Amino acid sequence: MSKKYQLSKIKSSHYYTFLEISELLGVHVRTVQGWHKDGLNVLDENRRPFLVEGKSLIEYLKRKRAARRTPLQPDESYCVKCKAARKGSAGTQEIITTGKTLGENAKQVIIRAKCEKCGCSIWKYTSDRKIKMLENCNPKYKEEDKSLNENSSSKLRVYQNKKKQ
């Protein structure tokens, strides 16, 4: 399910055929048939066309969406190549302030690093508050302030993991 379906288009008290679902969500009818084989409940298995209650369709799509999510620890990012939560390899983590504000007191930052397993570039968008909490909880991180370039006002903070001895 690579697409985010607009669940607000689905009426929970309405009954839909597979064709109506495909038109409503912008997917092929075969995709909806695959969902049926995968566990989408229909009203009556013996009657054609299959009818799906809107409430059942919403629950099914929420279950599929939740199953794809990967929970991340504060010091992890999602590696697209490994398809798993990974930590950045030592010495490659960079924290870039974007200049955008999140709420009243927080600023958006990007954590960029190299995957510890495959070396692929991994990114995580978060707030500077979470970075400060990570620094307080994990004494292995060392902070260095460097400017990206002389004309830029944004700061780049590089965190290097101390090697375990």
HUZICOR-V300064 format. One record per helix or strand of 2 or more residues. SS is the DSSP state (hx for helix, st for strand). FROM is the first residue (numbers start at 1). LEN is the number of residues. If there is no record, write none. Layout:
ss;from;len
SS;FROM;LEN
SS;FROM;LEN
This chain:
ss;from;len
hx;7;3
st;15;2
hx;18;8
hx;29;10
st;52;2
hx;54;15
st;76;4
st;84;5
st;93;10
st;106;10
st;121;7
hx;128;10
st;141;7
st;155;7
